């Protein structure tokens, strides 16, 4: 598919997160490592964990479309390209929740 827009959503100490928008089909999320020597085993472990959780629980995790834990790839940095899930980040809505809603969220996290 042809990517028509790549917009950085956030940047942390180790990664940058981009929204990839395409002419057709769903948008994707790209997580790019800011460390070119990022251990490939960390990416492999994260991808394996996401697949395990998806296959063995009811927790919704993004599908991994592609990944490469080395800098020997066309974009020259370790990356994971994954499904974009709908929703909001909890930190963006937390302050607007009632105490009862916050307790409900925390109960769900504990159950997971």
MOTADA-V41389 format. One record per residue. N is the residue number from 1. OMEGA is omega in whole degrees, 0 to 359 (* if undefined). Layout:
N/OMEGA  N/OMEGA
This chain:
1/182  2/178  3/181  4/180  5/173  6/184  7/179  8/179  9/182  10/180  11/177  12/181  13/185  14/187  15/168  16/182  17/181  18/169  19/178  20/180  21/186  22/177  23/179  24/177  25/185  26/173  27/178  28/173  29/175  30/174  31/182  32/178  33/175  34/179  35/180  36/180  37/178  38/181  39/180  40/181  41/178  42/177  43/180  44/180  45/180  46/179  47/179  48/179  49/179  50/179  51/179  52/180  53/180  54/184  55/189  56/178  57/174  58/180  59/180  60/175  61/181  62/172  63/177  64/180  65/181  66/176  67/175  68/184  69/180  70/175  71/179  72/179  73/185  74/180  75/172  76/175  77/176  78/183  79/168  80/173  81/188  82/178  83/173  84/179  85/178  86/175  87/180  88/174  89/181  90/181  91/181  92/183  93/187  94/184  95/180  96/180  97/173  98/177  99/180  100/179  101/179  102/177  103/178  104/178  105/181  106/177  107/179  108/180  109/179  110/179  111/178  112/*
